[in-house]
Amino acid sequence: MLDAELRLQEGFEFNRDGNLGTTLYAPFSATITRADGTPAVNIPSFVPQNMIAAPEGASHFKIVSAGAEVDFENNTYKVATNVSDLLAWDTTATTVINLSSTLGAGSTLPFFLVLGIEFYQEVNGEEYPLKNGSFNALSIVKASGV
């Protein structure tokens, strides 16, 4: 696939009810280094309550990312995921969040990088994922052809 065609996929939202662009306002950079097969997302320190539109009842969140190497001709793929620590949705600044994974070094197959956020609620000292799902956002933030 041509690189220009793949880039049309950037911004694709997997959850029509929870868009990344209206949930996570913290700036981030997304890169795919084809030479070593590394998709990565870097998010500078930010204050969660200022930069995340969390649903009612959310007390915590995780930032998730995944890289995928897709062989459309043979209907195969490789996926590598990475998840931040569970972070409090409060006014304390986060540390820098670096999420990277490794796929096929030097691959000529299309790569996709997705970024998302999951929300949790603390109940009696335990964090449980919010089951609503309409607020958990996931979007293609980078695509790379040959």
N, C-alpha and C positions, 0 to 999 in steps of 0.2 A: 504494500500500500504506500502511496505517496505521503510524504510528511504533511503536505498541505491538507490532504483529505483527513488525516488523523487529527490534526489540530482542530478540525470542526467539532470534534467530540469534547474538546475542553469546555468546561462549564456544564456538561451534562449532569443533571441532578437525578439521583436514584430514588429520592423520596420527594414526590411532588408537594407533600404537605410540610416538609422540613428542608428548606433550602440552606445550603452552607453560607451563601452570601447574606442571608438575613438572620443568621444564627451566630456565626463567628466573625467578629469584626477586627480581630487582631491581625496585623499584617503578617504575611508569611511568604517564604520563597519555596518554590518547588523546582527541583532539578532532576534530570535523568542523565547520568553519565554512562553512555553506552560502552565506552572502553572497558570499564570494570563492572558493568551491569548493575549500577547502583541508582535506584530511585530514592530521593530524599526530600523531606519537608523540614524546614527550619522555621521556628516561630520565636521571635525575640520575647523577652519577659513582658508580661502584660498583667493588668488587674482584671480578673475574671468578671466581676460585676460591671465593669465599664466596657468590656469587649465581647461579652457573650450574652445573647438574649436567651436566657434559660426559661424553661417552662415552670409553671407554678408547682411548687413542691420539690424542685430539684435542689439538692444541697452539694452535689459533687458532679464531676464530669471526667471523661477521658477523651483525649484526642487520638484518633486512629488513622493509620495510613496503610496503604497496600500498593505494591507494584505488581504489575502483571505483564508477562511476556506471552503474546498470543500468536499462535500459528493458525491462521484462518484456513489455509489450504488443507491441513491435516486434522483440523478440529481438536487441537491440543493447546494447553496453556500451562504456565508455571506462575504461581502466586507466592509472594513473600509479604508478610504483614508485620506491623509494628504498632504498639500501643503505648501511650504515655502512662505514667502512674495515675492513680486516682487522685484528682485534685479538687480542692474545696472551691465551691463557687462563692467567693467572698471578696473582700477588699485587699487581700494580701497578694502582692505580685508573685507570679509564678517564676520559676527559673526558666532559662532558655529551654525550649523543647526541640530536640533534634530526633527525628524519626527517619531512619534509613534502613534499607534492606538490600539483599543481594540477589540478583537474577543471573542470567547468562552473560558472562563477560564477552564482549565483542560480538554479541548477537546481531543478526540482521533482521530479526523479527520485530514487529511493532511492540512498543512498550506503552503502558498506561500507568499513571500514578493517580490514586484517589486519596482524598482527605475527608475525614468526617469527625463527628463529635457524638458521644453517647452521654446520656444523663442518668444520674443516680439519685436516690433519696435515702437519707440516713434514718433508720428506724431502730430504736433501742440499741444504738451503737453499731449497727450493721448497715452496710450500704447495699441497696437493692436497685437493679436497673429499672428505670421507669418503663413500664410495659406499653404505654400509649403509642410510642413509636413515631408519632406524627412530628416530634421535635428532633429526632435523631437524624442528622443531615449527613449525606455522603455525596461527593461530587468528584468528577474527573477534573483534576487541576493541571495535569500535564500529559501530553501524548507525544510520542516520538516515533517516526517512521525510520526508514533506512537513510 
